[in-house]
Amino acid sequence: MFTSVLMVEQPLSAADVDLVTTLHDDTMSFVVLLQPRGAEDRLLRAIDDVALGELQQAAHESDEPEGEDARRPAALALEHSLRSLRDAGSEAVGQLVEGHPLDLLRSVVDQTHADEVIVLTAPHLVEEFFHRDWASRARHKVGVPVLKLYAHSDEE
């Protein structure tokens, strides 16, 4: 069985599930780490939205819940993602990220003896330019390959 640690920011779309479950010929097992959105990255998300021409989205960044209010939607997003992966025939467990995501990532990779890490996020132009995105930073923290993929939305 091939084990992937899947770092996500939003619920997996059908296209995302199809993509990650067909990357390898082996039976797949996933450990999903979902980080609730918060105030600490609101400015970067707004800049990314403007850079991508999504001005309407940038204007609504401040409307998103944060802190404890963000945990409930994040827990539902995680459960939806796990159910979708299981429905596609994969094993899947997961947890919400509390604290620093890369510290948790490293411990999960070590504990599960994961074969790879897949970072599945929306484009983050500013962070990627300065190599401060999860994938770039994870490559220096874990001893397995790190694959960066862009998430799809259900509207696509």
C-alpha positions in Angstrom: 0.0 0.0 0.0 1.2 3.5 -0.9 0.8 6.1 1.8 0.5 9.8 1.1 0.2 12.6 3.5 -2.2 15.1 1.9 -2.0 18.7 3.1 -5.1 20.7 2.1 -6.8 24.0 2.9 -10.3 23.3 1.7 -12.6 20.3 1.1 -11.4 18.0 -1.7 -13.5 18.4 -4.9 -14.4 15.4 -7.1 -11.6 16.4 -9.5 -9.1 16.6 -6.6 -10.1 13.1 -5.3 -9.8 11.7 -8.9 -6.4 13.3 -9.3 -4.8 12.1 -6.0 -6.3 8.6 -6.1 -5.0 7.9 -9.6 -1.4 9.2 -9.2 -0.1 5.7 -8.4 -1.1 2.1 -9.5 -1.0 0.8 -5.9 -3.8 0.9 -3.4 -3.7 4.3 -1.8 -3.8 5.3 1.9 -4.1 8.9 2.8 -3.5 10.9 6.0 -5.2 14.2 5.4 -4.0 17.3 7.3 -6.4 20.3 6.9 -5.5 23.7 8.3 -8.4 25.9 9.3 -8.1 29.3 7.7 -7.2 32.2 10.0 -6.3 35.8 10.3 -2.5 35.1 10.1 -2.7 34.5 6.3 -5.6 36.8 5.4 -3.4 39.5 3.9 -1.4 37.0 1.7 -4.7 35.4 0.5 -6.0 38.9 -0.5 -2.8 39.7 -2.4 -3.0 36.3 -4.2 -6.7 37.0 -5.1 -5.8 40.4 -6.5 -2.8 39.0 -8.5 -5.1 36.3 -9.9 -7.7 38.9 -10.9 -10.2 37.6 -8.3 -11.1 41.1 -6.9 -14.5 40.0 -5.6 -12.8 37.2 -3.5 -10.2 39.6 -2.2 -12.9 42.0 -1.0 -14.5 39.2 1.0 -11.4 37.8 2.8 -12.3 39.6 6.0 -15.8 37.9 6.0 -14.2 34.5 6.7 -14.5 33.0 10.2 -11.3 32.6 12.2 -10.1 30.9 15.3 -12.7 28.7 17.0 -15.4 29.8 14.5 -13.2 28.4 11.7 -12.9 25.0 13.4 -16.5 23.8 12.7 -16.4 24.4 9.0 -12.9 23.0 8.8 -14.0 19.8 10.6 -16.8 19.4 8.2 -14.4 20.0 5.2 -12.1 17.3 6.6 -14.9 14.8 7.1 -16.2 15.4 3.5 -12.6 14.9 2.2 -12.1 11.7 4.1 -15.5 10.3 3.0 -14.7 11.2 -0.7 -11.4 9.4 -0.6 -12.9 6.3 1.0 -15.7 6.3 -1.5 -13.0 6.3 -4.2 -11.6 3.1 -2.7 -8.7 4.5 -0.6 -8.1 4.3 3.0 -8.2 7.7 4.7 -7.7 9.2 8.1 -7.0 12.8 9.0 -6.9 15.6 11.5 -7.1 19.4 11.7 -3.8 21.2 12.0 -3.3 22.9 15.3 -0.1 24.9 15.7 2.6 24.9 13.1 1.6 22.7 10.0 5.1 21.7 9.1 6.0 20.4 12.5 2.9 18.2 12.4 3.7 17.1 8.9 7.1 15.9 9.9 5.8 13.9 12.8 3.0 12.4 10.7 5.4 11.4 7.9 7.7 9.7 10.5 4.8 8.0 12.4 3.1 6.6 9.3 6.3 5.9 7.2 4.6 7.8 4.4 5.9 7.4 0.9 5.2 11.0 -0.2 3.6 14.3 0.8 1.1 15.9 -1.5 0.4 19.6 -0.9 -2.9 20.4 -2.6 -3.7 24.1 -2.3 -4.9 27.1 -4.3 -2.1 29.1 -5.9 -0.3 31.3 -3.4 1.7 33.6 -5.7 3.5 35.7 -3.0 4.5 32.7 -0.9 5.5 30.6 -3.9 7.7 33.4 -5.3 9.6 33.6 -2.0 9.5 29.8 -1.5 7.6 30.2 1.7 4.7 28.0 0.6 4.0 24.7 2.3 5.5 22.6 -0.4 8.8 24.5 -0.6 9.2 24.5 3.1 8.2 20.9 3.5 10.9 19.8 1.1 13.4 20.9 3.7 11.6 19.2 6.6 10.6 15.7 5.5 12.7 12.9 4.0 10.2 11.9 1.3 9.2 13.4 -2.0 6.9 16.5 -1.9 4.4 17.0 -4.7 2.8 20.4 -5.2 -0.7 20.3 -6.9 -3.3 23.0 -7.3 -6.7 22.3 -5.9 -9.9 22.5 -8.0 -13.2 24.0 -6.9 -16.4 22.1 -7.3 -17.5 24.9 -9.8 -14.7 24.0 -12.2 
